[in-house]
Amino acid sequence: MKMNWVQIVKAVFELFPVIIAAIKAIELLFPESNKGAEKLALVRDVIIDIDADAKENWPLIEKIIGKVVSFCNAMGIFKTTKEVTE
């Protein structure tokens, strides 16, 4: 059954806290800069290991993660490796 746009928006915002928590956990464990592709692959692998059907929704999840990470970087929420070691 295909979801309409309202159902999709609702589902995204229900997942939003989980996505943010996952990003924060990975950044805490792996604060290194320029490792975004590896961090994203870790999130993808975990999500798909939990539910293989999530693979069809991965493009949307990936976009949301990208937007959250970009926002956090712009707001200075995530520290670079240099900042962490100083």
Biopython code that builds the backbone (N, CA, C, O; Angstrom):
import numpy as np
from Bio.PDB.StructureBuilder import StructureBuilder

atoms = [
    (1, "MET", "N", (0.826, -1.181, 0.000)),
    (1, "MET", "CA", (0.000, 0.000, 0.000)),
    (1, "MET", "C", (0.876, 1.253, 0.000)),
    (1, "MET", "O", (1.726, 1.425, 0.874)),
    (2, "LYS", "N", (0.665, 2.107, -0.967)),
    (2, "LYS", "CA", (1.446, 3.333, -1.088)),
    (2, "LYS", "C", (0.909, 4.385, -0.124)),
    (2, "LYS", "O", (-0.301, 4.592, -0.022)),
    (3, "MET", "N", (1.826, 5.047, 0.581)),
    (3, "MET", "CA", (1.427, 6.083, 1.528)),
    (3, "MET", "C", (1.237, 7.410, 0.803)),
    (3, "MET", "O", (1.942, 7.705, -0.162)),
    (4, "ASN", "N", (0.285, 8.202, 1.271)),
    (4, "ASN", "CA", (0.148, 9.544, 0.711)),
    (4, "ASN", "C", (1.142, 10.469, 1.402)),
    (4, "ASN", "O", (1.805, 10.067, 2.359)),
    (5, "TRP", "N", (1.246, 11.684, 0.931)),
    (5, "TRP", "CA", (2.275, 12.588, 1.442)),
    (5, "TRP", "C", (2.084, 12.909, 2.918)),
    (5, "TRP", "O", (3.075, 13.101, 3.623)),
    (6, "VAL", "N", (0.866, 12.976, 3.407)),
    (6, "VAL", "CA", (0.625, 13.255, 4.821)),
    (6, "VAL", "C", (1.148, 12.098, 5.679)),
    (6, "VAL", "O", (1.760, 12.326, 6.722)),
    (7, "GLN", "N", (0.910, 10.877, 5.247)),
    (7, "GLN", "CA", (1.404, 9.712, 5.980)),
    (7, "GLN", "C", (2.931, 9.676, 5.975)),
    (7, "GLN", "O", (3.550, 9.309, 6.974)),
    (8, "ILE", "N", (3.530, 10.056, 4.855)),
    (8, "ILE", "CA", (4.996, 10.085, 4.754)),
    (8, "ILE", "C", (5.569, 11.132, 5.707)),
    (8, "ILE", "O", (6.525, 10.858, 6.432)),
    (9, "VAL", "N", (4.984, 12.330, 5.705)),
    (9, "VAL", "CA", (5.461, 13.394, 6.598)),
    (9, "VAL", "C", (5.321, 12.957, 8.057)),
    (9, "VAL", "O", (6.235, 13.158, 8.857)),
    (10, "LYS", "N", (4.193, 12.369, 8.396)),
    (10, "LYS", "CA", (3.979, 11.897, 9.766)),
    (10, "LYS", "C", (5.029, 10.847, 10.140)),
    (10, "LYS", "O", (5.607, 10.907, 11.226)),
    (11, "ALA", "N", (5.272, 9.899, 9.257)),
    (11, "ALA", "CA", (6.257, 8.849, 9.528)),
    (11, "ALA", "C", (7.653, 9.436, 9.695)),
    (11, "ALA", "O", (8.402, 9.013, 10.576)),
    (12, "VAL", "N", (8.007, 10.401, 8.860)),
    (12, "VAL", "CA", (9.332, 11.029, 8.951)),
    (12, "VAL", "C", (9.496, 11.713, 10.301)),
    (12, "VAL", "O", (10.523, 11.548, 10.959)),
    (13, "PHE", "N", (8.497, 12.475, 10.716)),
    (13, "PHE", "CA", (8.628, 13.190, 11.984)),
    (13, "PHE", "C", (8.541, 12.264, 13.193)),
    (13, "PHE", "O", (9.038, 12.607, 14.265)),
    (14, "GLU", "N", (7.930, 11.120, 13.042)),
    (14, "GLU", "CA", (7.960, 10.129, 14.120)),
    (14, "GLU", "C", (9.361, 9.525, 14.237)),
    (14, "GLU", "O", (9.810, 9.198, 15.335)),
    (15, "LEU", "N", (10.037, 9.382, 13.117)),
    (15, "LEU", "CA", (11.395, 8.831, 13.116)),
    (15, "LEU", "C", (12.465, 9.874, 13.424)),
    (15, "LEU", "O", (13.595, 9.515, 13.753)),
    (16, "PHE", "N", (12.134, 11.131, 13.327)),
    (16, "PHE", "CA", (13.107, 12.200, 13.473)),
    (16, "PHE", "C", (13.932, 12.094, 14.755)),
    (16, "PHE", "O", (15.156, 12.198, 14.681)),
    (17, "PRO", "N", (13.326, 11.894, 15.921)),
    (17, "PRO", "CA", (14.138, 11.764, 17.147)),
    (17, "PRO", "C", (15.099, 10.572, 17.097)),
    (17, "PRO", "O", (16.210, 10.642, 17.622)),
    (18, "VAL", "N", (14.669, 9.493, 16.470)),
    (18, "VAL", "CA", (15.526, 8.305, 16.360)),
    (18, "VAL", "C", (16.701, 8.595, 15.440)),
    (18, "VAL", "O", (17.833, 8.213, 15.737)),
    (19, "ILE", "N", (16.441, 9.265, 14.330)),
    (19, "ILE", "CA", (17.506, 9.619, 13.388)),
    (19, "ILE", "C", (18.510, 10.552, 14.059)),
    (19, "ILE", "O", (19.719, 10.359, 13.928)),
    (20, "ILE", "N", (18.024, 11.552, 14.768)),
    (20, "ILE", "CA", (18.919, 12.487, 15.463)),
    (20, "ILE", "C", (19.747, 11.765, 16.523)),
    (20, "ILE", "O", (20.944, 12.021, 16.653)),
    (21, "ALA", "N", (19.128, 10.876, 17.271)),
    (21, "ALA", "CA", (19.862, 10.121, 18.297)),
    (21, "ALA", "C", (20.951, 9.262, 17.671)),
    (21, "ALA", "O", (22.052, 9.166, 18.214)),
    (22, "ALA", "N", (20.659, 8.641, 16.541)),
    (22, "ALA", "CA", (21.654, 7.805, 15.856)),
    (22, "ALA", "C", (22.826, 8.651, 15.378)),
    (22, "ALA", "O", (23.982, 8.260, 15.537)),
    (23, "ILE", "N", (22.533, 9.798, 14.799)),
    (23, "ILE", "CA", (23.597, 10.685, 14.307)),
    (23, "ILE", "C", (24.460, 11.160, 15.472)),
    (23, "ILE", "O", (25.688, 11.145, 15.381)),
    (24, "LYS", "N", (23.831, 11.578, 16.557)),
    (24, "LYS", "CA", (24.585, 12.048, 17.714)),
    (24, "LYS", "C", (25.460, 10.945, 18.304)),
    (24, "LYS", "O", (26.600, 11.201, 18.692)),
    (25, "ALA", "N", (24.941, 9.731, 18.373)),
    (25, "ALA", "CA", (25.712, 8.614, 18.918)),
    (25, "ALA", "C", (26.934, 8.331, 18.054)),
    (25, "ALA", "O", (28.029, 8.115, 18.575)),
    (26, "ILE", "N", (26.753, 8.330, 16.757)),
    (26, "ILE", "CA", (27.876, 8.057, 15.856)),
    (26, "ILE", "C", (28.896, 9.179, 15.925)),
    (26, "ILE", "O", (30.098, 8.916, 15.932)),
    (27, "GLU", "N", (28.443, 10.426, 15.978)),
    (27, "GLU", "CA", (29.377, 11.547, 16.082)),
    (27, "GLU", "C", (30.147, 11.521, 17.401)),
    (27, "GLU", "O", (31.317, 11.899, 17.452)),
    (28, "LEU", "N", (29.488, 11.078, 18.456)),
    (28, "LEU", "CA", (30.162, 10.977, 19.752)),
    (28, "LEU", "C", (31.258, 9.910, 19.705)),
    (28, "LEU", "O", (32.359, 10.119, 20.214)),
    (29, "LEU", "N", (30.950, 8.776, 19.097)),
    (29, "LEU", "CA", (31.921, 7.690, 19.010)),
    (29, "LEU", "C", (33.024, 7.956, 17.985)),
    (29, "LEU", "O", (34.178, 7.581, 18.188)),
    (30, "PHE", "N", (32.651, 8.609, 16.880)),
    (30, "PHE", "CA", (33.581, 8.838, 15.769)),
    (30, "PHE", "C", (33.544, 10.302, 15.362)),
    (30, "PHE", "O", (32.914, 10.645, 14.362)),
    (31, "PRO", "N", (34.213, 11.179, 16.123)),
    (31, "PRO", "CA", (34.140, 12.613, 15.830)),
    (31, "PRO", "C", (35.009, 13.064, 14.652)),
    (31, "PRO", "O", (35.011, 14.247, 14.310)),
    (32, "GLU", "N", (35.736, 12.151, 14.036)),
    (32, "GLU", "CA", (36.647, 12.520, 12.968)),
    (32, "GLU", "C", (35.914, 13.195, 11.810)),
    (32, "GLU", "O", (34.823, 12.779, 11.420)),
    (33, "SER", "N", (36.529, 14.233, 11.277)),
    (33, "SER", "CA", (35.997, 14.911, 10.100)),
    (33, "SER", "C", (36.275, 14.085, 8.857)),
    (33, "SER", "O", (37.129, 13.199, 8.868)),
    (34, "ASN", "N", (35.563, 14.375, 7.806)),
    (34, "ASN", "CA", (35.751, 13.739, 6.496)),
    (34, "ASN", "C", (35.522, 12.229, 6.520)),
    (34, "ASN", "O", (36.113, 11.499, 5.725)),
    (35, "LYS", "N", (34.682, 11.770, 7.411)),
    (35, "LYS", "CA", (34.330, 10.351, 7.475)),
    (35, "LYS", "C", (32.819, 10.172, 7.324)),
    (35, "LYS", "O", (32.262, 9.153, 7.733)),
    (36, "GLY", "N", (32.166, 11.169, 6.736)),
    (36, "GLY", "CA", (30.717, 11.144, 6.596)),
    (36, "GLY", "C", (30.191, 9.936, 5.841)),
    (36, "GLY", "O", (29.172, 9.359, 6.219)),
    (37, "ALA", "N", (30.884, 9.550, 4.770)),
    (37, "ALA", "CA", (30.427, 8.402, 3.976)),
    (37, "ALA", "C", (30.452, 7.124, 4.801)),
    (37, "ALA", "O", (29.546, 6.297, 4.704)),
    (38, "GLU", "N", (31.492, 6.964, 5.611)),
    (38, "GLU", "CA", (31.599, 5.773, 6.450)),
    (38, "GLU", "C", (30.528, 5.776, 7.545)),
    (38, "GLU", "O", (29.937, 4.739, 7.846)),
    (39, "LYS", "N", (30.284, 6.942, 8.136)),
    (39, "LYS", "CA", (29.266, 7.063, 9.176)),
    (39, "LYS", "C", (27.878, 6.791, 8.600)),
    (39, "LYS", "O", (27.064, 6.106, 9.219)),
    (40, "LEU", "N", (27.616, 7.330, 7.414)),
    (40, "LEU", "CA", (26.332, 7.110, 6.753)),
    (40, "LEU", "C", (26.153, 5.634, 6.410)),
    (40, "LEU", "O", (25.061, 5.088, 6.569)),
    (41, "ALA", "N", (27.212, 4.992, 5.945)),
    (41, "ALA", "CA", (27.145, 3.561, 5.625)),
    (41, "ALA", "C", (26.830, 2.738, 6.871)),
    (41, "ALA", "O", (26.090, 1.757, 6.799)),
    (42, "LEU", "N", (27.389, 3.134, 8.011)),
    (42, "LEU", "CA", (27.098, 2.435, 9.264)),
    (42, "LEU", "C", (25.614, 2.537, 9.611)),
    (42, "LEU", "O", (24.984, 1.541, 9.964)),
    (43, "VAL", "N", (25.061, 3.742, 9.509)),
    (43, "VAL", "CA", (23.632, 3.934, 9.789)),
    (43, "VAL", "C", (22.798, 3.087, 8.832)),
    (43, "VAL", "O", (21.861, 2.406, 9.249)),
    (44, "ARG", "N", (23.142, 3.134, 7.562)),
    (44, "ARG", "CA", (22.400, 2.368, 6.556)),
    (44, "ARG", "C", (22.438, 0.877, 6.869)),
    (44, "ARG", "O", (21.405, 0.208, 6.861)),
    (45, "ASP", "N", (23.618, 0.367, 7.141)),
    (45, "ASP", "CA", (23.762, -1.064, 7.408)),
    (45, "ASP", "C", (22.950, -1.493, 8.630)),
    (45, "ASP", "O", (22.311, -2.545, 8.619)),
    (46, "VAL", "N", (22.977, -0.679, 9.674)),
    (46, "VAL", "CA", (22.226, -1.018, 10.886)),
    (46, "VAL", "C", (20.729, -1.008, 10.597)),
    (46, "VAL", "O", (20.013, -1.931, 10.986)),
    (47, "ILE", "N", (20.261, 0.023, 9.922)),
    (47, "ILE", "CA", (18.826, 0.116, 9.615)),
    (47, "ILE", "C", (18.381, -1.063, 8.762)),
    (47, "ILE", "O", (17.334, -1.654, 9.022)),
    (48, "ILE", "N", (19.160, -1.408, 7.752)),
    (48, "ILE", "CA", (18.767, -2.494, 6.852)),
    (48, "ILE", "C", (18.925, -3.851, 7.533)),
    (48, "ILE", "O", (18.185, -4.785, 7.223)),
    (49, "ASP", "N", (19.886, -3.973, 8.460)),
    (49, "ASP", "CA", (19.984, -5.213, 9.237)),
    (49, "ASP", "C", (18.756, -5.401, 10.119)),
    (49, "ASP", "O", (18.287, -6.523, 10.311)),
    (50, "ILE", "N", (18.240, -4.306, 10.651)),
    (50, "ILE", "CA", (17.054, -4.374, 11.498)),
    (50, "ILE", "C", (15.821, -4.714, 10.681)),
    (50, "ILE", "O", (14.994, -5.523, 11.100)),
    (51, "ASP", "N", (15.696, -4.093, 9.509)),
    (51, "ASP", "CA", (14.513, -4.303, 8.677)),
    (51, "ASP", "C", (14.896, -4.164, 7.205)),
    (51, "ASP", "O", (15.106, -3.054, 6.715)),
    (52, "ALA", "N", (14.984, -5.283, 6.512)),
    (52, "ALA", "CA", (15.388, -5.278, 5.109)),
    (52, "ALA", "C", (14.445, -4.459, 4.241)),
    (52, "ALA", "O", (14.854, -3.941, 3.202)),
    (53, "ASP", "N", (13.190, -4.335, 4.654)),
    (53, "ASP", "CA", (12.237, -3.532, 3.886)),
    (53, "ASP", "C", (12.596, -2.051, 3.913)),
    (53, "ASP", "O", (12.126, -1.292, 3.066)),
    (54, "ALA", "N", (13.415, -1.628, 4.863)),
    (54, "ALA", "CA", (13.832, -0.231, 4.950)),
    (54, "ALA", "C", (14.681, 0.166, 3.746)),
    (54, "ALA", "O", (14.842, 1.351, 3.455)),
    (55, "LYS", "N", (15.217, -0.822, 3.054)),
    (55, "LYS", "CA", (16.059, -0.536, 1.894)),
    (55, "LYS", "C", (15.311, 0.315, 0.868)),
    (55, "LYS", "O", (15.901, 1.199, 0.248)),
    (56, "GLU", "N", (14.014, 0.053, 0.687)),
    (56, "GLU", "CA", (13.254, 0.826, -0.301)),
    (56, "GLU", "C", (13.057, 2.270, 0.139)),
    (56, "GLU", "O", (12.846, 3.147, -0.698)),
    (57, "ASN", "N", (13.123, 2.528, 1.446)),
    (57, "ASN", "CA", (12.981, 3.892, 1.953)),
    (57, "ASN", "C", (14.316, 4.575, 2.218)),
    (57, "ASN", "O", (14.345, 5.727, 2.653)),
    (58, "TRP", "N", (15.415, 3.882, 1.963)),
    (58, "TRP", "CA", (16.728, 4.435, 2.260)),
    (58, "TRP", "C", (16.986, 5.781, 1.574)),
    (58, "TRP", "O", (17.540, 6.671, 2.220)),
    (59, "PRO", "N", (16.617, 5.980, 0.302)),
    (59, "PRO", "CA", (16.898, 7.295, -0.306)),
    (59, "PRO", "C", (16.296, 8.465, 0.490)),
    (59, "PRO", "O", (16.933, 9.510, 0.626)),
    (60, "LEU", "N", (15.100, 8.298, 1.006)),
    (60, "LEU", "CA", (14.473, 9.356, 1.809)),
    (60, "LEU", "C", (15.196, 9.510, 3.146)),
    (60, "LEU", "O", (15.469, 10.628, 3.583)),
    (61, "ILE", "N", (15.502, 8.403, 3.784)),
    (61, "ILE", "CA", (16.218, 8.445, 5.067)),
    (61, "ILE", "C", (17.571, 9.122, 4.885)),
    (61, "ILE", "O", (17.978, 9.940, 5.708)),
    (62, "GLU", "N", (18.258, 8.779, 3.811)),
    (62, "GLU", "CA", (19.573, 9.367, 3.528)),
    (62, "GLU", "C", (19.470, 10.884, 3.354)),
    (62, "GLU", "O", (20.321, 11.620, 3.853)),
    (63, "LYS", "N", (18.452, 11.352, 2.659)),
    (63, "LYS", "CA", (18.258, 12.798, 2.480)),
    (63, "LYS", "C", (18.021, 13.480, 3.818)),
    (63, "LYS", "O", (18.567, 14.551, 4.083)),
    (64, "ILE", "N", (17.217, 12.864, 4.647)),
    (64, "ILE", "CA", (16.914, 13.449, 5.961)),
    (64, "ILE", "C", (18.180, 13.513, 6.807)),
    (64, "ILE", "O", (18.450, 14.529, 7.449)),
    (65, "ILE", "N", (18.950, 12.441, 6.809)),
    (65, "ILE", "CA", (20.208, 12.434, 7.564)),
    (65, "ILE", "C", (21.133, 13.535, 7.053)),
    (65, "ILE", "O", (21.754, 14.246, 7.843)),
    (66, "GLY", "N", (21.221, 13.673, 5.747)),
    (66, "GLY", "CA", (22.060, 14.720, 5.156)),
    (66, "GLY", "C", (21.647, 16.107, 5.605)),
    (66, "GLY", "O", (22.493, 16.947, 5.913)),
    (67, "LYS", "N", (20.354, 16.345, 5.642)),
    (67, "LYS", "CA", (19.852, 17.656, 6.065)),
    (67, "LYS", "C", (20.141, 17.904, 7.548)),
    (67, "LYS", "O", (20.533, 19.008, 7.925)),
    (68, "VAL", "N", (19.950, 16.888, 8.385)),
    (68, "VAL", "CA", (20.214, 17.034, 9.819)),
    (68, "VAL", "C", (21.705, 17.291, 10.050)),
    (68, "VAL", "O", (22.064, 18.177, 10.826)),
    (69, "VAL", "N", (22.566, 16.531, 9.392)),
    (69, "VAL", "CA", (24.012, 16.716, 9.560)),
    (69, "VAL", "C", (24.443, 18.096, 9.068)),
    (69, "VAL", "O", (25.242, 18.765, 9.723)),
    (70, "SER", "N", (23.923, 18.524, 7.927)),
    (70, "SER", "CA", (24.260, 19.857, 7.410)),
    (70, "SER", "C", (23.842, 20.951, 8.389)),
    (70, "SER", "O", (24.587, 21.900, 8.634)),
    (71, "PHE", "N", (22.647, 20.805, 8.942)),
    (71, "PHE", "CA", (22.163, 21.781, 9.912)),
    (71, "PHE", "C", (23.064, 21.797, 11.151)),
    (71, "PHE", "O", (23.463, 22.861, 11.623)),
    (72, "CYS", "N", (23.375, 20.619, 11.665)),
    (72, "CYS", "CA", (24.227, 20.528, 12.857)),
    (72, "CYS", "C", (25.609, 21.109, 12.594)),
    (72, "CYS", "O", (26.175, 21.781, 13.457)),
    (73, "ASN", "N", (26.150, 20.857, 11.418)),
    (73, "ASN", "CA", (27.458, 21.426, 11.068)),
    (73, "ASN", "C", (27.372, 22.950, 10.987)),
    (73, "ASN", "O", (28.254, 23.648, 11.489)),
    (74, "ALA", "N", (26.319, 23.468, 10.360)),
    (74, "ALA", "CA", (26.157, 24.915, 10.222)),
    (74, "ALA", "C", (25.976, 25.591, 11.584)),
    (74, "ALA", "O", (26.407, 26.728, 11.778)),
    (75, "MET", "N", (25.349, 24.899, 12.513)),
    (75, "MET", "CA", (25.106, 25.453, 13.847)),
    (75, "MET", "C", (26.288, 25.219, 14.791)),
    (75, "MET", "O", (26.270, 25.685, 15.930)),
    (76, "GLY", "N", (27.313, 24.501, 14.328)),
    (76, "GLY", "CA", (28.483, 24.236, 15.157)),
    (76, "GLY", "C", (28.238, 23.185, 16.231)),
    (76, "GLY", "O", (28.954, 23.133, 17.231)),
    (77, "ILE", "N", (27.227, 22.350, 16.022)),
    (77, "ILE", "CA", (26.893, 21.329, 17.020)),
    (77, "ILE", "C", (27.936, 20.221, 17.036)),
    (77, "ILE", "O", (28.320, 19.736, 18.100)),
    (78, "PHE", "N", (28.386, 19.827, 15.866)),
    (78, "PHE", "CA", (29.420, 18.796, 15.789)),
    (78, "PHE", "C", (30.783, 19.471, 15.744)),
    (78, "PHE", "O", (30.997, 20.428, 14.999)),
    (79, "LYS", "N", (31.688, 18.962, 16.544)),
    (79, "LYS", "CA", (33.041, 19.497, 16.588)),
    (79, "LYS", "C", (33.926, 18.738, 15.611)),
    (79, "LYS", "O", (33.754, 17.537, 15.406)),
    (80, "THR", "N", (34.871, 19.446, 15.014)),
    (80, "THR", "CA", (35.829, 18.781, 14.133)),
    (80, "THR", "C", (36.839, 18.037, 14.987)),
    (80, "THR", "O", (36.939, 18.276, 16.191)),
    (81, "THR", "N", (37.592, 17.131, 14.365)),
    (81, "THR", "CA", (38.620, 16.391, 15.089)),
    (81, "THR", "C", (39.599, 17.333, 15.763)),
    (81, "THR", "O", (40.007, 17.105, 16.902)),
    (82, "LYS", "N", (39.973, 18.385, 15.064)),
    (82, "LYS", "CA", (40.914, 19.358, 15.617)),
    (82, "LYS", "C", (40.342, 19.992, 16.895)),
    (82, "LYS", "O", (41.049, 20.135, 17.892)),
    (83, "GLU", "N", (39.065, 20.365, 16.853)),
    (83, "GLU", "CA", (38.435, 20.987, 18.023)),
    (83, "GLU", "C", (38.336, 20.010, 19.188)),
    (83, "GLU", "O", (38.470, 20.416, 20.342)),
    (84, "VAL", "N", (38.104, 18.736, 18.907)),
    (84, "VAL", "CA", (37.971, 17.730, 19.945)),
    (84, "VAL", "C", (39.294, 17.503, 20.652)),
    (84, "VAL", "O", (39.314, 17.293, 21.865)),
    (85, "THR", "N", (40.412, 17.542, 19.911)),
    (85, "THR", "CA", (41.711, 17.230, 20.487)),
    (85, "THR", "C", (42.357, 18.437, 21.161)),
    (85, "THR", "O", (43.343, 18.276, 21.881)),
    (86, "GLU", "N", (41.833, 19.630, 20.948)),
    (86, "GLU", "CA", (42.419, 20.829, 21.557)),
    (86, "GLU", "C", (41.983, 21.001, 22.998)),
    (86, "GLU", "O", (42.387, 21.960, 23.655)),
]
sb = StructureBuilder()
sb.init_structure("model")
sb.init_model(0)
sb.init_chain("A")
sb.init_seg("    ")
for serial, (resi, resn, name, xyz) in enumerate(atoms, 1):
    if name == "N":
        sb.init_residue(resn, " ", resi, " ")
    sb.init_atom(name, np.array(xyz, "f"), 0.0, 1.0, " ", f" {name:<3s}", serial, name[0])
structure = sb.get_structure()
